[in-house]
């Protein structure tokens, strides 16, 4: 039996500046378990309850939409990879 593809209902979206120092979103809703992230520039990304993005964090290429599992109340921190600043969008998802 084939499984149906997972679909999500988008919820609250936060915009976080991607700059020369780590910047974090506000905490996601306590019931949120999935998030969608996209950035306008290559960015280092960290997801946790008290994240700080560093050059050791995973890289999210510009304009690449990614979906992640998270714990309720997690935050997303971003840091630019190069010298260009941009923005990121963090969207809470539900099924």
DSSP file (Angstrom, degrees, kcal/mol; ACC not computed):
  #  RESIDUE AA STRUCTURE BP1 BP2  ACC     N-H-->O    O-->H-N    N-H-->O    O-->H-N    TCO  KAPPA ALPHA  PHI   PSI    X-CA   Y-CA   Z-CA
    1    1 A X              0   0    0      0, 0.0     2,-0.3     0, 0.0     0, 0.0   0.000 360.0 360.0 360.0 130.1    0.0    0.0    0.0
    2    2 A X        -     0   0    0      1,-0.0     2,-0.3     0, 0.0     0, 0.0  -0.593 360.0-127.2 -82.8 142.9    1.4    3.4   -1.0
    3    3 A X        -     0   0    0     -2,-0.3     2,-0.1     1,-0.1     3,-0.1  -0.671  24.2-115.3 -86.4 144.5    1.4    6.2    1.6
    4    4 A X        -     0   0    0     -2,-0.3     3,-0.1     1,-0.1    -1,-0.1  -0.490  40.9 -96.1 -72.3 147.7   -0.2    9.5    0.6
    5    5 A X        -     0   0    0     -2,-0.1     2,-0.3     1,-0.1    -1,-0.1  -0.336  43.7-103.6 -63.7 148.0    2.2   12.5    0.4
    6    6 A X        -     0   0    0     -3,-0.1     2,-0.3    -2,-0.0    -1,-0.1  -0.566  40.8-170.3 -74.2 131.2    2.4   14.6    3.5
    7    7 A X        -     0   0    0     -2,-0.3     2,-0.3    88,-0.1    -3,-0.0  -0.910   2.7-156.5-121.7 153.1    0.6   17.9    3.2
    8    8 A X        -     0   0    0     -2,-0.3     2,-0.6    85,-0.0    87,-0.2  -0.900  16.6-135.0-129.1 154.7    0.6   20.8    5.6
    9    9 A X  E     -A   94   0A   0     85,-3.8    85,-1.8    -2,-0.3     2,-0.1  -0.956  33.9-127.4-104.3 120.5   -1.6   23.8    6.5
   10   10 A X  E     +A   93   0A   0     -2,-0.6    83,-0.2    83,-0.2     3,-0.1  -0.422  34.3 172.4 -70.3 142.5    0.6   26.9    6.8
   11   11 A X  E     -     0   0A   0     81,-3.0    -1,-0.1     1,-0.4    82,-0.1  -0.063  46.4  -4.6-119.3-138.2    0.2   28.9   10.0
   12   12 A X  E     -     0   0A   0     79,-0.1    80,-2.8    -2,-0.1     2,-0.4  -0.289  61.5-155.7 -62.0 141.1    2.1   31.9   11.4
   13   13 A X  E     -A   91   0A   0     78,-0.2     2,-0.4    -3,-0.1    78,-0.2  -0.973   5.3-163.6-122.0 135.7    5.1   33.1    9.5
   14   14 A X  E     -A   90   0A   0     76,-2.7    76,-2.6    -2,-0.4     2,-0.5  -0.905  10.6-143.9-115.2 146.0    8.0   35.1   11.0
   15   15 A X  E     -A   89   0A   0     -2,-0.4     2,-0.4    74,-0.2    74,-0.2  -0.940  18.4-174.5-107.8 129.9   10.6   37.1    9.1
   16   16 A X  E     -A   88   0A   0     72,-2.1    72,-2.3    -2,-0.5     2,-0.1  -0.990  25.7-119.6-126.9 131.1   14.1   37.1   10.5
   17   17 A X  E     -A   87   0A   0     -2,-0.4     2,-0.7    70,-0.2    70,-0.3  -0.450  17.3-146.1 -68.1 137.4   17.0   39.2    9.1
   18   18 A X  E     +A   86   0A   0     68,-2.7    68,-2.3    -2,-0.1     2,-0.1  -0.909  44.7 136.8-105.5 104.8   20.0   37.2    7.8
   19   19 A X        -     0   0    0     -2,-0.7    61,-2.6     2,-0.6     4,-0.1  -0.427  67.9 -63.1-132.6-157.2   23.0   39.3    8.6
   20   20 A X  S    S+     0   0    0     59,-0.2     2,-0.3    -2,-0.1    59,-0.1   0.521 115.0  45.0 -80.3  -6.5   26.6   39.3    9.9
   21   21 A X  S    S-     0   0    0     57,-0.1    -2,-0.6    33,-0.0    59,-0.1  -0.966 101.0 -86.4-133.6 155.2   25.6   38.1   13.4
   22   22 A X        -     0   0    0     -2,-0.3     2,-0.4    31,-0.2    57,-0.2  -0.307  43.8-173.7 -60.7 134.3   23.2   35.3   14.4
   23   23 A X  E     -D   78   0B   0     55,-2.0    55,-2.6    -6,-0.1     2,-0.3  -0.995   7.3-152.6-131.0 138.9   19.5   36.4   14.7
   24   24 A X  E     -D   77   0B   0     -2,-0.4    53,-0.3    53,-0.2    -7,-0.1  -0.819  10.2-127.0-115.9 151.1   16.7   34.2   16.0
   25   25 A X        -     0   0    0     51,-2.3     2,-0.1    -2,-0.3     3,-0.1  -0.232  41.1 -90.3 -74.1 173.3   13.0   34.0   15.5
   26   26 A X        -     0   0    0      1,-0.1    50,-0.3    49,-0.1    -1,-0.2  -0.447  61.7 -77.9 -74.1 163.7   10.5   34.1   18.3
   27   27 A X        -     0   0    0     -2,-0.1    48,-0.2    48,-0.1    -1,-0.1  -0.369  49.0-119.1 -63.9 141.5    9.6   30.6   19.7
   28   28 A X        -     0   0    0     46,-2.8    45,-0.6    43,-0.2    -1,-0.1  -0.361  47.2 -73.1 -74.2 163.9    7.2   28.6   17.6
   29   29 A X    >   -     0   0    0     43,-0.1     3,-1.8     1,-0.1    44,-0.6  -0.238  43.2-117.1 -56.7 144.4    3.8   27.7   19.1
   30   30 A X  T 3  S+     0   0    0     42,-0.3    42,-0.3     1,-0.3    -1,-0.1   0.750 115.2  50.5 -58.5 -25.5    4.1   24.9   21.7
   31   31 A X  T 3  S+     0   0    0     40,-0.1    -1,-0.3    41,-0.1     2,-0.2   0.532  84.6 111.0 -90.2  -6.4    1.9   22.6   19.5
   32   32 A X    <   +     0   0    0     -3,-1.8    42,-0.2     1,-0.1    62,-0.1  -0.503  30.6 164.6 -73.4 132.5    4.0   23.1   16.3
   33   33 A X        +     0   0    0     60,-0.6    37,-2.2     1,-0.2     2,-0.4   0.477  62.7  45.8-121.9 -11.7    6.0   20.1   15.2
   34   34 A X  E     -CB  69  93A   0     59,-0.7    59,-2.5    35,-0.3     2,-0.3  -0.994  60.4-176.7-136.7 142.0    6.9   21.1   11.6
   35   35 A X  E     -CB  68  92A   0     33,-2.6    33,-2.6    -2,-0.4     2,-0.4  -0.945  17.4-142.4-134.9 158.2    8.3   24.3   10.1
   36   36 A X  E     -CB  67  91A   0     55,-2.3    55,-2.9    -2,-0.3     2,-0.4  -0.976  20.4-170.4-118.9 131.8    9.1   25.5    6.6
   37   37 A X  E     +CB  66  90A   0     29,-2.7    29,-2.2    -2,-0.4     2,-0.3  -0.982  11.6 167.1-127.4 137.2   12.2   27.7    6.1
   38   38 A X  E     - B   0  89A   0     51,-1.6    51,-2.8    -2,-0.4     2,-0.3  -0.987  11.6-166.2-142.5 143.9   13.3   29.7    3.1
   39   39 A X  E     - B   0  88A   0     22,-0.4    24,-3.6    -2,-0.3    25,-0.2  -0.907  25.4-138.7-128.4 156.9   16.0   32.4    2.9
   40   40 A X  S    S+     0   0    0     47,-2.4     2,-0.3    -2,-0.3    22,-0.1   0.540  92.4  32.9 -91.2  -7.5   16.9   35.0    0.2
   41   41 A X  S    S-     0   0    0     46,-0.3    22,-0.2    20,-0.1    19,-0.1  -0.943 104.6 -79.8-137.8 159.7   20.7   34.4    0.7
   42   42 A X        -     0   0    0     -2,-0.3    39,-2.0    20,-0.1    40,-0.4  -0.419  62.4-176.6 -57.8 133.7   22.8   31.4    1.6
   43   43 A X  E     -FE  60  80B   0     17,-2.2    17,-3.3    37,-0.2     2,-0.4  -0.989  33.9-127.4-142.0 145.4   22.5   31.0    5.4
   44   44 A X  E     -FE  59  79B   0     35,-3.3    35,-1.6    -2,-0.3     2,-0.4  -0.744  37.5-162.1 -81.6 139.1   23.7   29.0    8.3
   45   45 A X  E     -FE  58  78B   0     13,-2.8    13,-1.0    -2,-0.4     2,-0.4  -0.976  17.4-178.6-132.2 140.2   20.7   27.7   10.3
   46   46 A X  E     - E   0  77B   0     31,-2.1    31,-2.9    -2,-0.4     2,-0.5  -0.999   7.8-163.3-135.7 137.2   20.3   26.3   13.8
   47   47 A X  E     + E   0  76B   0     -2,-0.4     2,-0.3    29,-0.2    29,-0.2  -0.979  38.1 102.2-125.5 119.5   17.1   25.1   15.3
   48   48 A X  E >  S- E   0  75B   0     27,-1.7    27,-3.2    -2,-0.5     3,-0.6  -0.954  81.4 -79.7-171.8-175.4   16.7   24.6   19.1
   49   49 A X  T 3  S+     0   0    0     -2,-0.3    27,-0.1     1,-0.3   -22,-0.0   0.763 129.0  16.6 -73.8 -23.6   15.2   26.3   22.2
   50   50 A X  T 3  S-     0   0    0     25,-0.1    -1,-0.3     2,-0.0     2,-0.1  -0.478  91.5-179.7-143.7  67.5   18.1   28.7   22.4
   51   51 A X    <   -     0   0    0     -3,-0.6     2,-0.4    -5,-0.1    27,-0.1  -0.369  18.8-174.5 -80.3 149.6   19.9   28.6   19.0
   52   52 A X        -     0   0    0     25,-0.1     2,-0.3    -2,-0.1    -5,-0.1  -0.946  22.3-139.3-134.3 117.0   22.9   30.5   17.8
   53   53 A X        +     0   0    0     -2,-0.4   -31,-0.2    25,-0.2     2,-0.2  -0.592  31.7 166.3 -77.0 134.7   23.8   30.1   14.1
   54   54 A X    >   -     0   0    0     -2,-0.3     3,-1.8    -9,-0.1    25,-0.1  -0.794  56.1 -87.9-135.4 177.7   27.5   29.7   13.5
   55   55 A X  T 3  S+     0   0    0      1,-0.3    -2,-0.1    -2,-0.2     4,-0.0   0.565 126.5  60.9 -68.1  -6.2   29.7   28.6   10.6
   56   56 A X  T 3  S+     0   0    0      2,-0.1    -1,-0.3   -12,-0.0     3,-0.1   0.525  86.1  97.1 -93.1  -9.2   29.4   25.1   12.0
   57   57 A X  S <  S-     0   0    0     -3,-1.8   -11,-0.2     1,-0.1     2,-0.1  -0.272  90.4 -84.2 -73.5 165.3   25.6   25.1   11.5
   58   58 A X  E     -F   45   0B   0    -13,-1.0   -13,-2.8   -14,-0.1     2,-0.4  -0.389  44.4-120.9 -71.5 152.7   24.0   23.5    8.5
   59   59 A X  E     -F   44   0B   0    -15,-0.2     2,-0.6    -3,-0.1   -15,-0.2  -0.804  18.0-163.2 -98.8 131.4   23.8   25.6    5.3
   60   60 A X  E     -F   43   0B   0    -17,-3.3   -17,-2.2    -2,-0.4     3,-0.1  -0.960  23.5-132.7-109.1 112.9   20.5   26.4    3.7
   61   61 A X    >   -     0   0    0     -2,-0.6     3,-1.5   -19,-0.2   -22,-0.4  -0.288  37.4 -83.1 -64.0 150.6   21.0   27.6    0.1
   62   62 A X  T 3  S+     0   0    0      1,-0.3   -22,-0.2   -22,-0.1    -1,-0.1  -0.215 110.9   6.1 -54.3 138.7   19.2   30.8   -1.0
   63   63 A X  T 3  S+     0   0    0    -24,-3.6     2,-0.6     1,-0.2    -1,-0.3   0.705  92.9 134.1  58.7  25.9   15.6   30.3   -2.2
   64   64 A X    <   -     0   0    0     -3,-1.5     2,-0.5   -25,-0.2   -25,-0.3  -0.928  49.4-143.3-104.3 119.1   15.6   26.6   -1.2
   65   65 A X        +     0   0    0     -2,-0.6     2,-0.3   -27,-0.1   -27,-0.2  -0.698  24.4 179.5 -83.8 127.5   12.5   25.6    0.7
   66   66 A X  E     -C   37   0A   0    -29,-2.2   -29,-2.7    -2,-0.5     2,-0.4  -0.960  18.3-147.2-129.4 148.8   13.2   23.1    3.4
   67   67 A X  E     -C   36   0A   0     -2,-0.3     2,-0.3   -31,-0.2   -31,-0.2  -0.934  20.1-176.7-115.6 137.4   10.9   21.4    6.0
   68   68 A X  E     -C   35   0A   0    -33,-2.6   -33,-2.6    -2,-0.4     2,-0.3  -0.967  26.6-124.0-135.7 148.2   12.0   20.5    9.4
   69   69 A X  E     +C   34   0A   0     -2,-0.3     2,-0.3   -35,-0.2   -35,-0.3  -0.635  39.1 176.4 -79.1 147.8   10.7   18.7   12.5
   70   70 A X        -     0   0    0    -37,-2.2     2,-0.3    -2,-0.3     3,-0.0  -0.961  30.4-112.1-147.3 165.2   10.9   20.9   15.6
   71   71 A X    >   -     0   0    0     -2,-0.3     3,-2.0     1,-0.1   -43,-0.2  -0.734  51.0 -87.2 -94.5 150.3    9.9   20.8   19.3
   72   72 A X  T 3  S+     0   0    0     -2,-0.3   -42,-0.3   -42,-0.3   -43,-0.1  -0.308 116.3  21.8 -55.0 139.2    7.3   23.1   20.6
   73   73 A X  T 3  S+     0   0    0    -45,-0.6    -1,-0.3   -44,-0.6   -43,-0.1   0.516  89.8 143.9  76.0   8.6    8.8   26.4   21.6
   74   74 A X    <   -     0   0    0     -3,-2.0   -46,-2.8   -45,-0.2     2,-0.3  -0.336  36.2-148.3 -68.9 159.9   11.9   26.0   19.4
   75   75 A X  E     - E   0  48B   0    -27,-3.2   -27,-1.7   -48,-0.2     2,-0.5  -0.846   6.4-132.3-122.9 162.8   13.4   29.0   17.7
   76   76 A X  E     - E   0  47B   0     -2,-0.3   -51,-2.3   -50,-0.3     2,-0.4  -0.982  18.5-164.9-119.5 125.0   15.3   29.3   14.4
   77   77 A X  E     -DE  24  46B   0    -31,-2.9   -31,-2.1    -2,-0.5     2,-0.3  -0.884   6.9-169.6-109.8 142.3   18.6   31.2   14.2
   78   78 A X  E     -DE  23  45B   0    -55,-2.6   -55,-2.0    -2,-0.4   -59,-0.3  -0.934  11.1-179.1-131.9 153.7   20.2   32.4   10.9
   79   79 A X  E     - E   0  44B   0    -35,-1.6   -35,-3.3    -2,-0.3   -59,-0.2  -0.972  34.5-109.0-150.2 133.5   23.5   33.8    9.9
   80   80 A X  E     - E   0  43B   0    -61,-2.6   -37,-0.2    -2,-0.3     5,-0.1  -0.320  16.0-151.8 -66.7 148.8   24.6   34.9    6.4
   81   81 A X  S    S+     0   0    0    -39,-2.0    -1,-0.1     3,-0.2   -38,-0.1   0.871  78.9  19.7 -85.1 -43.8   27.2   32.7    4.6
   82   82 A X  S    S-     0   0    0    -40,-0.4    -2,-0.0     2,-0.3   -41,-0.0   0.116 104.0 -76.6-103.4-143.2   28.8   35.4    2.5
   83   83 A X  S    S+     0   0    0      2,-0.1     2,-0.5    -2,-0.0   -63,-0.1   0.443  96.3  96.5-103.5  -1.6   28.8   39.2    2.6
   84   84 A X        -     0   0    0    -42,-0.1    -2,-0.3   -65,-0.1     2,-0.2  -0.766  63.8-144.0 -94.4 130.5   25.2   39.8    1.4
   85   85 A X        +     0   0    0     -2,-0.5     2,-0.2    -5,-0.1   -66,-0.2  -0.512  30.6 150.3 -86.5 160.3   22.4   40.3    3.9
   86   86 A X  E     -A   18   0A   0    -68,-2.3   -68,-2.7    -2,-0.2     2,-0.3  -0.786  36.6 -91.1-159.8-157.3   18.9   39.0    3.3
   87   87 A X  E     -A   17   0A   0    -70,-0.3   -47,-2.4    -2,-0.2     2,-0.3  -0.937  20.8-152.5-133.9 157.2   15.8   37.7    5.0
   88   88 A X  E     -AB  16  39A   0    -72,-2.3   -72,-2.1    -2,-0.3     2,-0.5  -0.935   7.0-148.5-125.7 154.4   14.4   34.4    6.1
   89   89 A X  E     -AB  15  38A   0    -51,-2.8   -51,-1.6    -2,-0.3     2,-0.5  -0.992   8.0-167.6-124.8 126.5   10.9   33.2    6.5
   90   90 A X  E     -AB  14  37A   0    -76,-2.6   -76,-2.7    -2,-0.5     2,-0.5  -0.963   9.6-170.8-115.8 116.2    9.9   30.7    9.1
   91   91 A X  E     -AB  13  36A   0    -55,-2.9   -55,-2.3    -2,-0.5     2,-0.3  -0.928  17.6-135.9-114.7 128.7    6.4   29.2    8.7
   92   92 A X  E     - B   0  35A   0    -80,-2.8   -81,-3.0    -2,-0.5     2,-0.3  -0.605  26.1-158.5 -78.2 140.6    4.7   27.0   11.3
   93   93 A X  E     -AB  10  34A   0    -59,-2.5   -59,-0.7    -2,-0.3   -60,-0.6  -0.900  14.3-177.6-123.9 149.3    2.9   24.0    9.8
   94   94 A X  E      A    9   0A   0    -85,-1.8   -85,-3.8    -2,-0.3   -62,-0.1  -0.938 360.0 360.0-136.7 163.2    0.1   21.7   10.9
   95   95 A X              0   0    0     -2,-0.3   -88,-0.1   -87,-0.2   -85,-0.1   0.410 360.0 360.0-108.3 360.0   -1.5   18.7    9.3
